[in-house]
Amino acid sequence: MKRLLRRTSAVLLGICLLLAAFPVAGAELRYEYPADEDPIESPSAVMLYMGVKAEQDVYLYEKDADTRYEPGALMRVAMLGYAMHLIEEQQIDMDTATGTYTLELFNHYVAGTGLHVALMGFGETWKLRDLLTLCAIQTAADCAVTLAAALSGTPDAFVEGLNLYAAELGCKNSHFTNVVGLNEEGQYMSARDAAILSRAAMQYTGVRDALELTQYTVTPVSGGKTRSWPTSCDFIRQSSEAYYTYALGGKTGGTLTEMSLMAFGGNNGYEYMAIVMGAPRKDKDDNLTNIAYADARRLIRWGLLDFRYETLARKNEPVGRITVRDSAERSSVSLVPVRDLAAVLGESVKSEDITRRVVTTEEECVAPIEAGQVLGTLELYLGEELVGSIPVAAGENASRSFLYAAWCDVRDFLFSGWTLAILIILLLAVVGYVVLNVQYNKKRRRKWRS
């Protein structure tokens, strides 16, 4: 039974370690949006703290985050990430490799869509970096198909790979049928997936740099003249009513009646991302609104004002001990985190409000043990809510002593439940034998005397 419990514990720990290593977007601690703030009007939204790496992100708010919307040009956050994935995979130099806009690309993918373009001429050739950057700051359907064809042969092949890429990242409510941002049947994306795809794309410096630009100038390699374009994201344009001081970048999209937005902002090293989808472009009186931008501003401002990032456990700082068996060198080893563990906490939360719980594979470990060998996890809780977990490892070596191990085996055998049970049975048998023998002898003596 004890062995079964140990195996079960090991399986459960393995699951915990996997969950700690591969956090699911949207599965982190969430907070209630302040009741005294203006409400989030967009029908779908997500807000997250942006870690140094995407796996360190903490999702703090969501509202109907899995509802599917027509993304329009917002699908470019997916396209940009996949394009950089291919560029890195194929070891392409974006400043020397090029793409050429052709009549065939225009006829098959751009003509009749009514989408904005960068007015590339047929036969005009651009560097891949220029194509990618224009896709980031403008709709630029001609740039999108040229980039896709340059990387995958055809835009259709690029879309096929893009859907596989999104699925591998864990997107469950996104699917793409084109790269130009045309809203059509089968092209959709959710706010949660937009966050996943945006963070994957922004891990590439080239993408993040492009999304932060307010204007960009292109000098074609051949076939055209130098010209400039402003960003379509008013969040970072100082001349716009939607401008936000702490905004760093973003990407817009949506339909003629609804606007979707990915925006990120920060201050003093803290950065937050807001995704809003389906925000109406006009109010009931048919006046233009800035609901998408206003909601993104509210969410990012909330993050900057009400949250902090704090290291709650440090690498190699002991958090507990575990008994070691079969080692004459030491009877236990310390348990230490394999790396720093930090979490995003609300300003009202104090460090002492966080409780620690060390979960080990077994009650004791068996030598030999090597320093750095993972033996369990450290879990941090705010009340009953898990705010973070991290593997813990042995802080020291513990060598195995064969003589000591043999003694431990003998000791365990002598003091095991079965051994004790057998000894008790034997003792009872001896006592019973003695009692019966005494009674038998008494009867014999009586019979002899009579």
BELDAWO-V853101 format. One record per run of one state. SS is the DSSP state (helix for helix, strand for strand, loop for the rest). FROM is the first residue (numbers start at 0). LEN is the number of residues. If there is no record, write none. Layout:
SS,FROM,LEN ; SS,FROM,LEN
This chain:
loop,0,1 ; helix,1,20 ; loop,21,22 ; strand,43,6 ; loop,49,4 ; helix,53,3 ; loop,56,1 ; strand,57,6 ; loop,63,4 ; strand,67,2 ; loop,69,2 ; helix,71,18 ; loop,89,8 ; strand,97,3 ; loop,100,2 ; helix,102,8 ; loop,110,14 ; strand,124,3 ; helix,127,10 ; loop,137,3 ; helix,140,12 ; loop,152,2 ; helix,154,14 ; loop,168,6 ; strand,174,1 ; loop,175,12 ; strand,187,3 ; helix,190,12 ; loop,202,2 ; helix,204,7 ; loop,211,3 ; strand,214,4 ; loop,218,3 ; strand,221,1 ; loop,222,4 ; strand,226,4 ; loop,230,3 ; helix,233,3 ; loop,236,10 ; strand,246,8 ; loop,254,3 ; strand,257,10 ; loop,267,2 ; strand,269,11 ; loop,280,1 ; strand,281,1 ; loop,282,5 ; strand,287,1 ; loop,288,2 ; helix,290,16 ; strand,306,7 ; loop,313,1 ; strand,314,1 ; loop,315,2 ; strand,317,8 ; loop,325,6 ; strand,331,6 ; loop,337,3 ; strand,340,6 ; loop,346,4 ; helix,350,3 ; strand,353,7 ; loop,360,3 ; strand,363,3 ; loop,366,2 ; strand,368,1 ; loop,369,4 ; strand,373,9 ; loop,382,2 ; strand,384,10 ; loop,394,3 ; strand,397,1 ; loop,398,3 ; helix,401,13 ; loop,414,2 ; helix,416,33 ; loop,449,1
